């Protein structure tokens, strides 16, 4: 026979786990319990934060386009150009692991004759993706690739090789922002905030800054290229206990 005595049973409220890696200055997570059916007093606040980082890595996509009356000849010409580009940038210190050939394609070129589409030749294209870690040599890399046969460029995309410290800085700023908002809300209600019950975040974003696609010769003439700074942002939602 089940017990019916009122108020004899206390239900455990599932502990709310901290969803983020602990950051300096963040409040330790507290697990609370409450009687069944009674919700703990809480306030939920969102926060955003950002950090600025000087780029130390750039990626460029160096394009090659060739044409020939024969598909194989067009492909062979593009492949040889890619080999020359890779060799040229390696001479400037770019490691083999930072060079990748991609986006290979071969298309027929056609024209209309007597109401019919006639193949007049073939166009082959590919791109050589290059990661430049020595930013001071970015302009030289682009110029060398141009001389080796590349005729278009996508990028450069400026990034940070190790964004972890900047992510932590942005996350910490976001948590502080959430705490400030929660304190303002609690004060308006005549309360104060206590322990952090839970936190969650969206992905920390690094915003690369690409240059527009351009003729490679133009890019080479535009050096030195100024990378500026990257914005690394974070957004969090924090649940605080109300006191």
C-alpha angles and dihedrals in degrees: 000000000000120000114251100181106136121242091009096116126067116196122216116236112218111256113250109232123216105252098198134067106260113266128198110274096018118132116250115255114256124205113213135189128208137182116275113282094012117112119213114246107257142163122210121208135175124216139185132202139177140197130195122225132185108234116245099177134051131191124203131183109215112200130209125192123182134173133204140157087248125058094219092049091051090050093047091051092051092047092052090049090052090052091051091049092050091049092048096052092044088059087060093055103268108145121234091241088061094057122080132171115217147149096050115180140161122199132180117240114221141187133189118253123173090345094309133105110242125191110237099175146317135270122208125190138175139159134228112215111210128186112205115201097174099070092189089066098048093104091048091051092053093047092048091050090050091052090048093057109278111136105179137037135202113199143320095228110197117214142160116250093212109027095166097101092048092047089053090050092050092047093050091051090050093052091049089051091051091049091051091052092047092050091052092051093046092048091052088055094047093252138104132223125252134179125354109255099184143346133196133180141196117231114295106244130217110196110213116205112220126188116230121267109272144161107287093231089059091051091051091052091049095063136151088067115205111217096189116190134314124230114227111190137187134189125196141178115210129189115207129191113244119229 
